[in-house]
Amino acid sequence: MLAFKAGCINVDIQGIEDETGATTEPGALFALEASSSEPLGPHEPARLFFLQHDGAKRFPFRDRRFEWIIAEHFIEHVSFAEAQAFLAEARRLLAPGGTLRISTPDLAIYAAAYFDPAQV
């Protein structure tokens, strides 16, 4: 299940379909109209933005475009090389002083595996 944040560009390699039947295409920005049943806060915009995209590839945005990049439950699902590519791309996209927030289910498991690959 995809979780959306209004006012942000939400990215996933899987596509989505809105209530009208419109579907995403890889590489194209998609504006999803939020229905009244969507759990948005009272000050959230009515449009959600979605990009169907492979997170390990170059994003179609200019350099230093974003103040924030948030990657939740993503980095643990890609190879080391793909993670490196994503981090390099995030650095390209972040404005000076911008923030990259990465969260994983349990970082301790991944850190232990890094220091002792036999645990994997």
C-alpha positions as CSV (number, residue, x, y, z in Angstrom):
1,M,0.0,0.0,0.0
2,L,1.3,3.4,-0.9
3,A,1.2,6.2,1.6
4,F,1.0,9.8,0.2
5,K,2.1,13.1,1.6
6,A,0.3,16.1,0.2
7,G,2.5,18.9,-1.1
8,C,5.3,16.5,-1.9
9,I,6.3,14.4,-4.9
10,N,5.7,10.8,-3.9
11,V,7.8,8.3,-5.8
12,D,7.4,4.5,-6.3
13,I,8.5,2.1,-8.9
14,Q,4.9,0.7,-9.0
15,G,2.2,2.7,-10.8
16,I,-1.1,3.9,-9.4
17,E,-4.6,4.6,-10.7
18,D,-6.9,7.4,-9.5
19,E,-10.7,7.3,-9.1
20,T,-11.2,8.3,-12.8
21,G,-9.1,5.4,-14.0
22,A,-6.1,7.5,-15.1
23,T,-2.9,5.7,-14.5
24,T,0.7,6.7,-14.2
25,E,3.4,6.2,-16.8
26,P,7.1,5.8,-15.9
27,G,8.9,9.2,-15.8
28,A,5.8,11.4,-15.9
29,L,4.7,13.5,-13.0
30,F,1.1,12.6,-12.0
31,A,-1.3,14.9,-10.1
32,L,-3.8,12.8,-8.2
33,E,-6.9,14.5,-7.1
34,A,-7.6,13.6,-3.4
35,S,-11.1,12.5,-2.7
36,S,-13.1,13.6,0.3
37,S,-12.4,10.2,1.9
38,E,-8.6,10.7,1.8
39,P,-7.1,11.2,5.3
40,L,-5.6,14.6,4.6
41,G,-5.3,17.3,7.3
42,P,-7.5,20.4,7.1
43,H,-4.7,22.5,5.6
44,E,-3.5,19.9,3.1
45,P,-3.8,20.7,-0.6
46,A,-6.3,18.7,-2.6
47,R,-3.7,17.4,-5.1
48,L,-1.1,14.8,-4.4
49,F,1.9,14.4,-6.8
50,F,3.2,11.1,-7.8
51,L,6.2,10.0,-10.0
52,Q,6.5,6.4,-11.1
53,H,10.2,6.1,-11.2
54,D,13.1,3.7,-10.4
55,G,14.8,5.4,-7.4
56,A,18.2,4.1,-8.4
57,K,18.1,6.1,-11.6
58,R,18.4,9.8,-12.4
59,F,15.3,11.8,-11.4
60,P,13.9,14.2,-14.0
61,F,14.5,17.4,-11.9
62,R,17.1,20.1,-12.0
63,D,20.0,20.2,-9.6
64,R,19.4,21.6,-6.1
65,R,15.7,21.5,-6.5
66,F,14.5,20.2,-3.1
67,E,14.9,21.3,0.5
68,W,13.9,17.9,1.8
69,I,14.2,14.3,0.5
70,I,12.6,11.6,2.6
71,A,13.2,7.9,1.8
72,E,11.2,5.6,4.0
73,H,11.5,1.9,3.8
74,F,13.4,2.1,0.5
75,I,17.1,1.8,1.0
76,E,17.0,-1.7,2.5
77,H,15.3,-3.0,-0.6
78,V,17.9,-2.1,-3.1
79,S,21.4,-3.4,-3.9
80,F,24.5,-1.6,-2.5
81,A,25.2,-0.1,-6.0
82,E,21.6,1.1,-6.3
83,A,21.8,2.6,-2.8
84,Q,25.0,4.5,-3.8
85,A,23.3,5.7,-7.0
86,F,20.3,6.9,-5.0
87,L,22.5,8.8,-2.5
88,A,24.5,10.4,-5.2
89,E,21.2,11.5,-6.9
90,A,19.8,12.8,-3.6
91,R,22.9,14.9,-3.2
92,R,22.5,16.3,-6.7
93,L,18.8,17.2,-6.0
94,L,19.2,18.7,-2.5
95,A,19.5,22.5,-2.2
96,P,22.5,23.8,-0.2
97,G,21.6,23.1,3.5
98,G,18.9,20.7,2.5
99,T,18.0,17.6,4.5
100,L,18.0,13.9,3.5
101,R,16.0,11.7,5.9
102,I,16.4,8.0,5.5
103,S,14.4,5.5,7.7
104,T,14.6,1.8,7.7
105,P,12.7,-0.8,9.7
106,D,15.7,-1.7,12.0
107,L,19.0,-0.2,11.2
108,A,20.8,-2.4,13.8
109,I,20.2,-5.5,11.7
110,Y,21.7,-4.0,8.6
111,A,24.7,-2.5,10.6
112,A,25.4,-6.0,12.1
113,A,25.3,-7.6,8.7
114,Y,27.7,-5.0,7.3
115,F,30.3,-5.8,10.0
116,D,29.6,-9.6,9.9
117,P,28.3,-10.7,6.5
118,A,28.0,-14.3,7.8
119,Q,24.9,-13.1,9.8
120,V,23.0,-12.5,6.5
